[in-house]
Amino acid sequence: MTGLTLDVTDFGAVPGRHADAAPTVWAALRAAQASGGPVTLRFPPGDYHLWPSGAQRRELYVSNTVGDDPRFRVKTIALLVEATDDLVLSGPGARLIVHGVQTTFAVIDSRRIRIEGLEFDFAVPTVVDATVVDAGVAAGHAFRVIRVPAATPFSIEGRSVRWHGEILDSGPAWEGRDALEYTQIHDPSRETTRRGPNPLFDRVRSIRAVGDRDIQITYDHDAEPVDTGLVYQMRLTTRDHPGALVFDSSGVTVSGVRFRFLHGPGVVVQTSRDVAIEDCAFQAPPGTGRHTAGFADFVQFSGCSGRVVVRGCLFDGPHDDPVNVHGTYLRVVSQPDPHTLVLVYAHPETAGFPQFAAGDRVEIVDRTSLRVIASTVVDRARQPSGRDGDHPLRTIVLTVRTAVPDGLAARAAVENVTRTPSVHIAGNVFRNMPTRGVLVTTRRPILIEENRFERPAMAAVYVSCDAGDWWESGPVRSLTIRRNAFVEPGAAAVLVDPRVDGGGREHPVHHGIFVEANCFMLDGVAALDATRTRGIRFRNNTIERPGADFDAGDVVLSRCSDVSVDAGVVVRRS
């Protein structure tokens, strides 16, 4: 992109200074917007501290966060690109350090935006990584010594540890005690991460600090702990801010960016078109004692269109799925007339943003079987804006052009099938994840190729679709998974599992699954486990099993049809 070049230092930002750079960066962004583009805004190498006191604030409603909870309706945004076209934010060697709890960056109502070369980190991450550095029994009592990173403040209060964020004018940015609300366990030696119970604060006799970063916990029992070297990754569970946000924008590329920590559900791309995440590293800074890079997911695409690309990235250390691409089913709650449907956001973490535009095609499905009841076109929608509370945040009144069947309120959900993207996920490395690697449900073509999935605790690739739990839509019509390496997943490497009740081979949910030329290194799990799918091709794959023979099947099929599997592959059907 050629055109004007601006530099944040021309607006008063000074790299390396601990003072708040947010006002000067905002001034530079406003100047870039006013220029009309194309414009490049440069961040010279060095650290830029972005404090919440100087940040922009916007009322925003974001998928998979806190729904319509009024306590969190206003988001604090460290770096805001708003109503801007043809902008490059460029910063090789620049590190933006986010203080408090903020969204690192947001791109809203903008077109042709590129963010390249920057590094984002939190001064105090909202996850505590506690490594067990010593354990044993002394004077009849078991003990552990845990070590936390220098970036993790704490205080010992009796037999309890209070973890907290930075102390701001309003008090600590966040705080909690002991095991907090969620724990996962990371084993650096085996490079695995799993969800599980946290024994650190069970039956505590005493707690004392040992230096600045070590805490000795003594117990009222003598059972010697056997978890030296493990890292207990602890956090609260409220997703009050997205880690980053792309909202109602198009042509957005995030390239060569290093995300050392992301709060909330990671980079949320919502109701946007043609977005690429390429050559990025989602990884905690080495040598710091930090292992967590994401409070939840790393990248989530919700209700998008056009083309979604995730290419050449490293995903290391999330607390949920690294990549999730989905739409949203809305539950039908009433039907005033044959052309009007009243819909609600059914999941508590998602609400408040628009789902439809005139001319969009929608499908009405049975919630339990996911069978299509009717298809029609939107005439108009009375719905929330995603930016304010002027309309009800959970309710959408949809008027459609053709009459739809009666009786939908008791059994139906609606998906916008116009806002569904094609997906290309290629050349990425996924590691140290407690869940899946990729979740994807979209009816447009999906290509997952040349990725490496290292020891996910669950399936490496998961194709779901449900209208009763997370309400993440929709059916897959063309999915190709080729030339990937699947290394010791904790469940079937590829899991196709629509959440339905009833129906059989004659009513499949997903269609057209091609799994070819992959290398599966498996221990006690299947390469492919598919349910209610038509048109499966499993060919030219290599399956290696280092342990004992696995007789449950390389490919497991339930209520599937039109299946072709290479000779020599063990298939189990039901």
N, C-alpha and C positions, 0 to 999 in steps of 0.2 A: 504494500500500500504506500503510495507516494503522497506528498503533500506537505503540510505544515508539521514541524517538529517542535514540541514544547518539552521543558525539563522541570521536574517538580522543584528543583533547587531555585529556579527563577521566581518561585512563589513563596520562598521562605523555608522550605524543607531543608534540613541539614542532616545528612547521613551520619550516624554515629552518636547523635545527641539523644539523650533519654527523654527529653521533653516531648510533649504531644505533637506529633506531625499531622494529626488528622485534619485540623483546620487548613493547613497549607496544602495538603493533598486535595482536599475538597475544592479549594480555590483553583487549583490546577485543572481539576476535572470540569469545573464550571467553565473555565476558559476554553478547554477542548470542546465542550459541547457548543459553546457560542460560536466557535470558528466555523461550524457547519461541515467540517471534515472535507477530505480525509485528513486525519491528524494522528501523529504518534506522540504519546506522552511517555517520556523516559524517566526511569528511576536510576540514577547513578548507583554504583556499588556501595554497600554499607547497610547499616541497620536503621529502620524507621519504626518508631514506637507509636502505636495507634491506640489511644486511650478512649474509653467510652464517653468521657466528658465532652470531647470534641467531635464525636461521631455523629453521623446522620441517623435519624430515627424515622421509621415508617410503620404505619399499621399495615400488616401483611398476614395473610393466611396461607399456610404452606402444607402441602401433602406430607403425611406421615410424621407430623410433629406433635402439636398440642390441640389440634382441632379448633374449636371455637372458644377455648378457655380464655375468659376475659383478662386473666392475670398476665397473659403473655401476648396480647394482641399487637403490641408495639415491639418491633425488632430494632436492635442497635446494630448498625452496619459500618464496619471499619472503612470499606472502600466501595463507594456507590457509583455505578454507571447508570444513568437514568435518562430516558428519552434522548439518546445519543446515537448517531449513525457514523459508521466509517471511522472507528477509533482503534488504535493499537496501544495497549499498555505494555511497555517493554522494560524489563529490569534484570538482565543477567547480572548476578552478583549482589542483587538487592534483596534484603530480608525484611519482611514486614512482620513485626512482632505485635500480636494482638493482646491487649490487656483486658481483664475482666471477662465477661461472657458476651461475645459478639458474633455476628455473621462476618466472616472474613471479607467476602466481597459479594456484591449483588449486581446483576445486569438485568435491568427492568425496562420494558418498552423500548428496546434498542435493536439495531440491526447492524450486521457486519462488524462485530466486535471481536478483537483478538487479544488475549492475555497471554504473555509469553515471558519465560525466563525468571519470573519472580519466585521467591520462597516465602511461604507463610508458616508461622509458628505461633503458639500461645506462650505468653510469659509463664502462666501457670495452667497447664492442661487440666481439664475437668475429669480426668481419670487418674487414679492413684495406682502406680505400678510398684508393688511391694515384693522385693526379692528376698527369699529366705536364704541368708548367708551362713547361718549356723543353727544347729538344733541339737538337743541332747537331753540328758537328765542330770540334775545337780541337787544334792541334798534332798533327794526323794521327790523332786518336782521336775516335770518336763518343762522345757523352754524352747523358744525360738528367738533368733535375732533376725529382724527384717530390716532391709535397707531400702530407702526411698530416694528418688532423684532429688537433686538440689533444687529443682523447680517445684517441689511439692512441700508447701508449708504445713506444719502440724503443731498441735500442742497436746501435752499429756495432762489429762484431768482425772485424777484418781486411777481407776482401773479402765479407763477409756481413752481413746485417741480421737481428737477432733481434727479432721482434715478441713482445709478451707482454701478458698481462692485469695486473690489479693485484697487487701483492705482498702476500700474506696471510701469516698465521702459518705456513702449510704450504708457502709458496713462491708462485710466480706462479700466478694462477688458470688460465692457459693460456699456451702459448708455442710458437713455431715459427720457421722461418727462411725468408728470401727469398720465393719465390713460394708458400710453404705447399703445400697439397695440391690446391687447386681454384682456378681463376680464371674470371671472366667480365669482359667489357669493356663499359663503359657509355660512350656518346657523348652528353654533355649537349646538344650543339648539334642533334643529330638526334633526341634522345629515343628512343634505341634501346639495347638491351642484348643481348649475345649471348655464348655460351660460345666460348672460343677459347684459343689458346696464349698464354703469357705470356713476352714477350721481355725483361722488365726485368732479369733476372739471368743472361742468357746471355752467356758470354764476357766476364766482368767483369774489368777491369784494376785498378780501385780504387773505393772508396766513401768518401765523407766527408760529414759533416753540414754544412749551410749554414743556420745559424740553428736555431731550435727545432723547426721542422716540415718543413724541406726537406732532401732528401738528393740529392747529386749522385753519379751512377753513371757511371763512365768505362769504355769498352770497349776491347778489344784489336783492334778493326777500325775502318775509316773509313766505313762505310755509314751515312749520316745517317738517324736515326729520323724517321719521318713521322707520329708519333702524338701530337703536342702537343694537349692538351685532352682526351684520353681518360682514363678512370678505370679502373684495373685493380683489380678487387674480389676480394680474396684471402682464403682461409680454410682451416681444417682441415676434415675431412669427418666426424668422429665426432659423431653426434647424441646426446650423452650425457644431455641434458635436453630435454623438450618446452618450447617457449617459454611455453605456458600449457596447462592441462589441465582438461577437464570429463569426469569419469569416473563412470559408474553414477549419473547424476543426471538430473533431469527439470525442465522448465519453467525453463530457464536463459536469460537474456537479457543480452547484452553490448551496451550502447548508448552512443553518443557517447564512446567511449574512443579515445584517441590512442596508438597503438603506435609509438614512435620506433625501437625495435629489438626484435626477438624472436630469441632463440637457438633452435637445434634446428629441428624441423619446424613451428614456429609454434604456433598455438592448435589443439591436438588435442582433438577431441570424440569420446570413445570410449564405446561401449556405453551411450549416453545417449538420452533421448527429448525431443522438442520443444525445440529449441535455436535461438535467433535471434542473429545478429550484425548489428547495424543501426547506421547512421550513424556508423561508426567510420572512423578514418584510420590506415592503415598506411603511414607515411611518415617518413623521416629528418628531423630538425629542419633547417629551411632555414638557409642561411648559415653552416653549420659545416664545410663540406667533406665531410660525410658524405652518401652517396647510397643506401647499402644500409639497408633497414629489416627485412630478414628473412634469416636464415642459410639457410633452405630455403623450404618452403611458408609461406604466411600462415595459412590455415585448412584443417584437414583433419578430415573426419568419417569415422569408421571404425566400422562395425557399429552404426549408430544406427537409431532407429525414430521413429515419429510424424512430425513435420514439421520439416524443416530450412529455415531462412530466412536468406538473406544479402542485405541490402537497404541501399541508400544509402551504400555504403562507397567509400573511395578506397584502391586497392591499388597502391602505387608502390614498386618497388625490391626485389622478393624475389630469392632465388637459386634458386627452383624455382616450382612452380605456385601462384598465389594462392589458388585454391579447388579442393579435391579431395574428392569424395564417393564412397565405395566401401565394399564389404564385403570379406570375406577368404575366399578358397578355401583349404581345408585338404586336404592330400594324403592319400589313403588308402594306408597302408603295410602293413596286414594286416587279415584278416577271420576272427577266431577261430570265428565261427558266423554263421548267416544274420541274426541280430539285432544283431551287434556289429561295430563298425568301429573300428580304431585309426587315428587321424589325427595328422598332424604339421603344425606351422607350417613352411612350406617356405622362406620368405624369411628371410635372416639378420637383417634389421632388425625383424622382428615376431615376438613370442612372449610367453608368460607370462600372458595375461589370458583370462578365460572367454569362450566363444563361444556357449554353448547353455544353455537352460533347459528343463525338462520341459514338453512341450506345443508347443514350437517346431516349425515345419515346415521340413524341409530338402530340398534337391535334390542328387542325386548326378549329376555330369556327367562325360562323357568329357573328359580333360584336353586332348586335341589338337583335337577338333572342337567342344567345349563343348555337344554335344548331351546332352539330359537322358536319363539311364539309368533313374532311379527317383526317386520322391518318397515321403517317409515322415515320421513324427512322432517327436520325441525322447521317449524314456521316462526316461532319466537320462544324466548325463554325469559322468565323472571327469576333472576338468580343473583347470588352475591357477586361482588366485583373482585374479591381478593384483596381489596385495599381499604375497606371501611365496613362499618356495620349498618349501613343504610337499609339493606335488605336482610331478611333472616339468613343466618349463616349456615344452617343445616338443610334448608328447604329450597327446592327448585321447582317452579311450576312450568311445565313444558307443554307447549301447544304444537301439535304435529299436523301434517297436511292431510293424512289419510286416517280414517277411522281405525281404531285398534280394538281387539276383542274385549269383552267385559270380564270382570272378575280378576283383574291383574293385581289388585292391592294385596291379596292374600298369598301371592306366589311368585311375583315377578321382580326382575331388576333390569336396568337399562344401561347400555354401554354406547358411548359415542364411537362409532367405527371409522369416522372420518379422521379423528385425532388418534391415529395409530401409525407408528413409524416403521420403516425398514431399519434393520439393525446389522451392523458389522462390528464384531468384536474380534480383534486379531493381534497376535504378537505380544500378548501381555503375560506377565508372571503373577500368579496368585499364591500367597503363602501366609501361614500363621493366622488362619481364619477359623472361628469357632462354629461356623455355619456352612452355607454353600459358597460357591465361587461366583456363579452367574445365575440370577433368576431372570427369566424372560417370558413374557406373554404378550404377543402382538400378532395380528393376522397377516401382516406384511412380511416379505422375505427376511429371514434371519440367517446370517452366516457367522459361525463361530469357528475360527481357524487359527492354527499355529500358536496356540496358547499353551502355557504350562501351569497345571494345577497341582500344587504340592500339599498333600495331606490335609485337605479340608476335613473338618470334623463331620460333615454331612456330605450330600451329593455335590459334585463339582459343578454340574449344570442341572438346574431344576426348572421344569416347566410345570406350572401349577394351573391356576385359574380357579377362582372361587367367588361365590356370591353369598357367603355366610360367615366368613372369618375375617380375613384382611380385606375382602371385597376388591381384590386386584384382578382386573380383567386383562385379556380375554383369550379366545382360542388361538392356537397356532395353526397356520395353514401351509407353511413352508419353512422348515428348519434344517439347515445343513451344518453338521458338526464334523470337521475334517482336519486331519494332520495336527491334532492336539496330543499333548502328553498328560495322562492322568496318573498321578503318583499317589498311591495308597490313600484313596478317599475313605472316609469313615462310613459311607453308605454307597449305594449304587452310583457309579461315576456319572451316569446320565439318568436322571429320574424324571419320568413323565407321569405326573400324578394329579390330574384334575380332581378337585374336591367335590364329588357328586354322590348322590344317593340314587339307586335305581338305574335302569337302563342296561344295555349290554353292547354286544358287537354291532348291533344294528343302529345304535345311537352313539357314535363316537364323539368326543369333544375335540380332540386334536387330529390333524391330518398332515401327512407328508413329512416324516422324520427320517433324515438321511444321516447315518453315522458311518463314516468311511475313512480309512487310512489313518486311524488313530493308534496310539500306543497306550495300552492300559497296563499299569503295574498295580496289581490288586492283591489284597489279602483278606479273604473271607467275605467279599461282596461281589455283586454282579457288575458287569460293564454297563448294561442297559436294563432298566426296570421300567416298563411302560404299562399304563392302564388306559382303557377306553380310547384307543388311538387306531386310526386307519391309515395304511400306507407307510409301513416301516421298512427301511432298507438298512441292513447291517452287513457291511462288506469290506474286505481288504483291511481289517483291523488286526493288530497284534495284541495278544493277551498274555501277560506274564504273571505267574503266581509263584512267589518265592517260597511259600510255606507249604502246608499239607494240601492234598487235593481238596477242591471245593466242589461238592456235588449238588449244590442248590441251583446251579445254572449260570452260565455266562450271560445269557439273555433271559430275562424273566418277563412274561407277558400275561396280562389279565384282560380279557374281553377286548382283544385287539383283532384286527382283520387286515387282509392284504399285506402279509408280512413275508419278507425275503431275507433269510439269514444264510451266510456262507456255510458250506459243509464243514464239519468239524467243530463248529461252535455249539456248546451245550445249551439247549433251549428248554425252559420249563414254562408250560402254559397252564392257565386256569380260566 
